[in-house]
């Protein structure tokens, strides 16, 4: 069994789910490249993890190919390989469909879909050519791709695209021992869900308080997916607050 350190990149590592997953991976002994737009937030994640030089902060705009290439190049130069990408960076937008601007639509597509593509491609290229070959990509999808919320067309469409990306990578990665799976998350406690206890818009227009779950449970789920040998894959996992209105939504 290899005793070499496991190497990961987490995008969107400056807050929320990305931060929780990065800290959990560092606690498991991983060396982690922390990617995100805000250098101060990345530094805070690294400090919270108390991981020393096992955490590398790399300010990155995932919508920019040059920035993504630099991210994977820096991690490769530092640690020599890549075992895991948690492809997490994302954005949301709530607006009635007829009022959704082109600019906001494009911004959501650029982060949630193009950014996911660029980071997955960067990981795939490294994992295909490194020795030993292979690795794992875990995409952060959304339960909204299965049951949309009102006024969320841009977010929902991009998360459908992420599901397609996951399946394509799971297929295309087979010859190279690259496993790809997806985690779909419902109502973890993060800054993005702070409004939920006060009320979230439902399909019938009502505002209904929704329960949330500790984001640490999401991090544990990602660590579990990452812990599997490469001949075993969790293609999709749904983790959610048990009492949130998802099953039977609408």
Residue pairs with C-beta under 8 A, 6 or more apart in sequence:
2 132
5 29
5 30
5 31
5 54
5 79
6 28
6 29
6 30
6 31
6 83
6 84
7 30
7 31
7 32
7 33
7 75
7 79
7 80
7 81
7 82
7 83
7 84
8 25
8 30
8 31
8 32
8 33
8 82
8 83
8 84
8 85
8 86
8 226
9 32
9 33
9 35
9 71
9 72
9 75
9 82
9 84
9 85
9 86
9 119
9 123
10 18
10 21
10 22
10 25
10 32
10 33
10 34
10 35
10 86
10 88
11 18
11 35
11 36
11 60
11 62
11 85
11 86
11 87
11 88
11 89
11 115
11 119
12 18
12 35
12 36
12 88
12 89
12 90
12 140
13 19
13 21
13 22
13 32
13 34
13 35
13 36
13 42
13 45
13 88
14 34
14 36
14 37
14 38
14 41
14 42
14 44
14 45
15 36
15 41
15 45
15 190
15 191
16 188
16 190
16 191
16 192
16 215
17 88
17 140
17 185
17 188
17 190
17 215
17 218
17 219
18 36
18 45
18 86
18 88
18 89
19 41
19 45
19 48
20 215
20 216
20 218
20 219
21 86
21 88
21 218
21 219
21 222
21 223
22 32
22 34
22 45
22 49
22 55
22 86
23 45
23 48
23 49
23 219
24 216
24 219
24 220
24 222
24 223
25 32
25 84
25 86
25 222
25 223
25 226
26 32
26 49
26 51
26 54
26 55
27 49
28 223
28 227
29 54
30 54
30 83
30 84
31 54
31 55
31 56
31 78
31 79
32 51
32 54
32 55
32 56
33 56
33 58
33 71
33 74
33 75
33 78
34 42
34 45
34 46
34 55
34 56
34 57
34 58
35 42
35 58
35 59
35 60
35 62
35 71
35 89
36 42
36 59
36 60
36 89
37 59
37 60
37 61
38 59
39 57
39 59
42 57
42 58
42 59
43 57
45 55
45 57
46 55
46 57
49 55
56 74
56 75
56 78
58 70
58 71
58 74
58 75
60 67
60 68
60 70
60 71
61 67
62 68
62 89
62 111
62 115
62 116
62 118
62 119
63 110
63 111
63 114
63 115
63 118
65 118
68 115
68 118
68 119
68 122
69 122
71 119
71 122
72 82
72 122
72 123
72 125
72 126
75 82
76 82
76 126
81 126
81 130
81 135
82 123
82 126
82 127
82 130
82 135
83 135
83 136
84 135
84 136
84 137
84 138
84 226
85 119
85 120
85 122
85 123
85 135
85 136
85 137
85 138
86 138
86 140
86 222
86 226
87 116
87 119
87 120
87 123
87 137
87 138
87 139
87 140
88 140
89 111
89 115
89 116
89 119
90 111
90 112
90 115
90 116
90 140
90 158
91 107
91 108
91 111
91 112
91 155
92 108
92 152
92 155
92 192
93 100
93 104
93 105
93 107
93 108
93 152
93 154
93 155
94 151
94 152
95 101
95 104
95 151
96 151
97 151
97 153
100 153
100 154
104 154
105 154
108 154
108 155
108 158
109 154
109 157
109 158
112 155
112 158
112 159
112 161
112 162
113 158
113 161
113 162
113 165
116 139
116 161
116 162
116 165
117 165
120 137
120 139
120 165
120 169
120 180
123 135
123 137
124 137
124 169
124 172
124 173
124 178
126 135
127 133
127 134
127 135
127 137
127 173
127 176
127 177
127 178
128 176
128 178
133 176
133 177
134 176
134 177
134 178
134 179
134 230
135 177
135 178
135 179
135 230
136 178
136 179
136 180
136 181
136 225
136 226
136 228
136 230
136 233
137 169
137 173
137 178
137 179
137 180
137 181
138 180
138 181
138 182
138 183
138 222
138 225
138 226
139 162
139 165
139 166
139 169
139 180
139 181
139 182
139 183
140 162
140 182
140 183
140 185
141 159
141 162
141 163
141 166
141 182
141 183
141 184
141 236
142 155
142 156
142 159
142 162
142 184
142 185
143 184
143 185
143 186
143 238
143 240
143 246
144 152
144 155
144 156
144 159
145 156
145 159
145 160
145 162
145 163
145 184
146 184
147 246
147 249
147 250
148 156
149 156
149 200
149 201
150 201
150 202
150 203
150 205
151 201
162 182
163 182
163 236
166 180
166 181
166 182
166 235
166 236
167 235
169 178
169 180
170 179
170 180
170 181
170 233
170 235
172 178
173 179
173 180
177 230
178 230
179 228
179 230
179 232
179 233
180 233
181 225
181 233
181 234
181 235
181 236
181 237
182 235
182 236
182 237
183 218
183 221
183 222
183 225
183 236
183 237
183 238
183 239
184 236
184 237
184 238
184 239
185 218
185 238
185 239
185 240
186 238
186 239
186 240
186 241
186 244
186 246
187 193
187 196
187 210
187 211
187 212
187 213
187 240
187 241
187 244
188 212
188 213
188 214
188 215
188 217
188 218
188 241
189 212
189 213
189 214
189 215
190 215
193 212
196 209
196 210
196 211
196 212
197 209
197 210
197 211
197 212
198 209
199 207
199 208
199 209
199 210
200 207
200 208
200 209
200 210
201 207
202 208
202 245
202 249
203 249
203 250
208 245
210 241
210 244
210 245
211 241
211 242
211 243
211 244
212 241
212 244
213 239
213 240
213 241
213 242
217 239
218 239
221 237
221 239
224 234
225 234
225 237
228 234
240 246
